[in-house]
């Protein structure tokens, strides 16, 4: 019997995909979050944590629920 493993998708992957799919610029998104582009880029690359506050702001900005 094969046991299925549930994989959890990191919301940063979903946000990065949403940005690309909708032709948005990371600099524009960073500006809306009041973050520097460099810091936002590191968040998307998973080199910095995504705070709950920034996750909330991104979901609000994109009308998503990641």
Secondary structure, 3 states (H helix, E strand, C coil): CCCCCCCCCCHHHHHHHHHHHCCCCHHHHHHHHCCCHHHHHHHHCCCCCCCHHHHHHHHHHHCCCC
